Amino acid sequence: MRFILASMVALLPALLYAQSPEALFRQGVLFQQQGRFDRAVAAYSRVIGLDPQSVDAYANRGSAYAQGKRDYGRAIADFTKAIRLAPGASDLYFNRGLAYRDRGNLSAAVRDFSKAVRLNPRYAQAFFNRGLAYYRQKRYAAAASDFARAAALAPDSPKAWYNRALACEKIGKPDQALEAYRKFAALAPASHEKEIRRAKERIEALAK
């Protein structure tokens, strides 16, 4: 699951010596989409220098730090600044949750994903990622519940069904695991070869 990228304005060709916050922001988005993360960070930093209240600049700079530079400390700091400016934005908590998770702080990740789903109860990605965090914490019942919510909100998501099946097996619910494996097998693209093979093996074992 990757970070949500804010797009404040429609993309236009970046101007090399652009000075306005809007033009610099467009530069940052373009650089980030091209994978030129150092230049994206520099552009967003210039936006913040001109407009310290720019939520999108903090959010996107945080994503650039996390995505391209693996600097999760700076990413978390930027997402936190953005949250202070826009405390009702669920994507900001989601992004900070991803950064906390990637940094290894699962408890903080769970708190942020929980805040994201409180703000947006239909946030399938936040339920799914909270489920992953719960699973890594060995809180399998909570993980199974979150994967079920994610699958209900995004029923065409193979990963939600597959992870629900894994969690259901962990908590001794073979019938629910079997159903989830079957859903996954019906939806999964051929590129998920390893998971498809495991699902078929588990379907055969659980159906006996």
Secondary structure as GFF3:
##gff-version 3
##sequence-region A 1 208
A	DSSP	alpha_helix	21	33	.	.	.	ID=ss1
A	DSSP	alpha_helix	37	50	.	.	.	ID=ss2
A	DSSP	alpha_helix	55	69	.	.	.	ID=ss3
A	DSSP	alpha_helix	72	85	.	.	.	ID=ss4
A	DSSP	alpha_helix	90	103	.	.	.	ID=ss5
A	DSSP	alpha_helix	106	119	.	.	.	ID=ss6
A	DSSP	alpha_helix	124	136	.	.	.	ID=ss7
A	DSSP	alpha_helix	140	153	.	.	.	ID=ss8
A	DSSP	alpha_helix	158	170	.	.	.	ID=ss9
A	DSSP	alpha_helix	174	187	.	.	.	ID=ss10
A	DSSP	alpha_helix	193	206	.	.	.	ID=ss11
###
